Amino acid sequence: MKYNNLIVETEDGIAIVKINRPKVLNAVNKETLLELENAMHELNEDTKIRVIIITGEGKSFISGSDISRLKEFGPLEAREYSKLGHRVLDYIENMSKPVIAAINGYALGSGCELAMACDIRIAAENAKIGQPEVKLGVIPGHAGTQRLPKLVGIAKAKELIFTGDMITAQEAKDIGLVNKVVPPDKLMDDAKALAKKIISVGKNAVSLAKSAINKAFTDAGNAYEQEAFAVCFALDESKEGISAFLEKRKPNW
């Protein structure tokens, strides 16, 4: 499918989704979110794709929401825009395939929120990350108030959201907001290498593990893990993986 605000590329089981609005530092609007939603649904259903990498075209990941559009919002429009962002990011967080955020520059506001909805975050050394919404007199609207405390703790999340401060990639790594910091010219290579490592293991096991981990903050988490663990043993994948280990050979997934 042709997109106006995205570039979607695929190679060797990896899909790369680029937010493509470089003239506004990849600031997102309703149209961009709808395109992203459609692309992620298509990629989740594509059996050839095992891992998805989200990044930005040019010098920015996502600089936030398009402020020129926000200026036009009343309460009803704001609520609908917030609901749309929640819907898209919830889908990314809970889709069956792993999603890696390759943060190549500014990841502010909605950009930070999208990165947090991904499973793993790798940042370029020059990346800047934050939730600056209070500087506009608003608050994060795409689940930033919900995901940030889970990743960095309540106290640090409050500090970042209350001040609107941007932090460096290294600071983000130090507080657990990103997994790894790499030189800008190595970012996509590292993201692809990680994707290939994930592809090398059992895809059903990864999908079940993702779902189980996502339930860690719910009362149902322990029960779900028990059932998901049992499901693994109903699949040929586990039989092949265990046999390969015992036979000292590479599994034939």
Residue pairs with C-beta under 8 A, 6 or more apart in sequence:
1 8
1 38
1 39
1 42
3 20
3 35
3 39
4 31
4 35
5 19
5 20
5 21
5 28
5 31
5 32
5 35
6 17
6 18
6 19
6 20
6 32
6 35
6 36
6 39
7 16
7 17
7 18
7 20
7 57
8 15
8 16
8 17
8 18
8 39
8 43
9 15
9 16
9 18
10 16
10 48
10 49
12 196
12 199
13 48
13 49
13 50
13 51
13 195
13 199
14 49
14 50
14 51
14 52
14 53
14 192
14 195
14 196
14 199
15 43
15 46
15 49
15 51
15 52
15 53
16 52
16 53
16 55
16 188
17 36
17 39
17 40
17 43
17 52
17 53
17 54
17 55
18 54
18 55
18 56
18 57
19 26
19 28
19 32
19 36
19 54
19 55
19 56
19 57
19 61
19 62
20 26
20 57
21 27
21 28
21 32
21 57
22 56
22 57
22 58
22 59
22 60
24 63
24 66
25 58
25 59
25 60
25 62
25 63
25 105
25 106
26 56
26 57
26 58
26 60
26 61
26 62
26 63
26 111
27 62
27 63
27 64
27 65
27 66
27 67
28 36
28 62
28 64
28 65
28 66
28 110
28 111
28 114
29 65
29 66
29 69
30 69
30 81
30 84
33 84
33 85
33 88
34 84
34 88
36 88
37 87
37 88
37 91
40 52
40 88
40 91
40 92
40 95
40 99
41 91
43 49
43 52
43 97
44 95
44 96
44 97
49 97
50 97
50 98
50 195
50 198
50 199
50 203
51 97
51 98
51 99
51 100
51 195
51 198
51 199
52 97
52 98
52 99
52 100
53 99
53 100
53 101
53 102
53 188
53 191
53 192
53 195
54 92
54 99
54 100
54 101
54 102
54 114
54 118
55 61
55 101
55 102
55 103
55 104
55 187
55 188
55 191
56 62
56 104
56 105
56 111
58 105
59 104
59 105
59 106
60 104
60 105
60 106
60 111
61 101
61 102
61 103
61 104
61 105
61 106
61 107
61 111
61 114
61 115
61 127
62 106
62 107
62 108
62 109
62 110
62 111
62 114
63 106
63 108
63 109
63 111
64 106
64 108
64 109
64 110
64 111
64 132
65 81
65 109
65 110
65 141
67 136
70 78
70 136
70 138
73 81
78 141
81 141
82 141
82 142
85 110
85 113
85 141
85 142
85 143
86 142
86 143
89 113
89 114
89 117
89 142
89 143
90 117
90 143
92 99
92 114
92 117
92 118
93 117
93 118
93 119
93 214
94 211
94 214
96 207
96 210
96 211
97 207
98 119
98 120
98 195
98 198
98 206
98 210
99 117
99 118
99 119
99 120
100 118
100 119
100 120
100 121
100 122
100 191
100 194
100 195
101 107
101 114
101 115
101 118
101 120
101 121
101 122
102 122
102 187
102 188
102 191
103 115
103 121
103 122
103 123
103 124
103 127
103 129
103 169
103 178
103 187
104 124
104 127
104 184
104 187
105 124
105 126
105 127
105 128
106 127
106 128
107 114
107 115
107 123
107 127
107 128
107 129
107 130
108 128
108 129
108 130
108 131
108 132
108 166
109 130
109 131
109 132
109 133
109 140
109 144
110 141
110 142
111 129
112 129
112 130
112 131
112 144
112 148
113 131
113 140
113 142
113 143
113 144
113 147
114 142
115 121
115 129
115 178
116 143
116 144
116 147
116 148
116 151
116 177
117 143
117 147
119 210
120 179
120 194
121 172
121 177
121 178
121 179
122 178
122 179
122 180
122 181
122 182
122 187
122 190
122 191
122 194
123 129
123 169
123 172
123 173
123 178
123 180
123 181
123 182
123 187
124 169
124 181
124 182
124 183
124 184
124 187
125 169
125 170
125 181
125 182
125 183
125 184
126 169
126 184
127 168
127 169
127 172
127 181
128 166
128 167
128 168
128 169
129 166
129 167
129 168
129 169
129 172
129 177
129 178
130 160
130 164
130 165
130 166
130 167
131 140
131 144
131 148
131 160
131 161
131 164
132 164
132 165
132 166
133 139
133 140
133 141
133 144
133 161
133 164
134 161
134 162
134 163
134 164
135 164
139 145
139 161
140 148
140 161
144 161
145 157
145 161
148 157
148 160
148 161
148 177
149 157
149 158
150 217
151 157
151 176
151 177
152 160
152 175
152 176
152 177
153 175
156 175
159 165
160 167
167 175
167 177
169 178
169 181
170 181
172 178
172 181
173 179
173 180
173 181
180 190
182 190
198 206
201 253
202 237
202 238
202 241
202 251
202 253
203 237
203 253
204 232
204 235
204 237
205 232
205 237
205 238
205 241
208 228
208 229
208 231
208 232
209 228
211 224
211 228
212 221
212 224
212 225
212 228
215 221
215 224
215 225
232 238
237 253
240 251
240 252
240 253
241 251
243 251
244 250
244 251
244 252
245 251
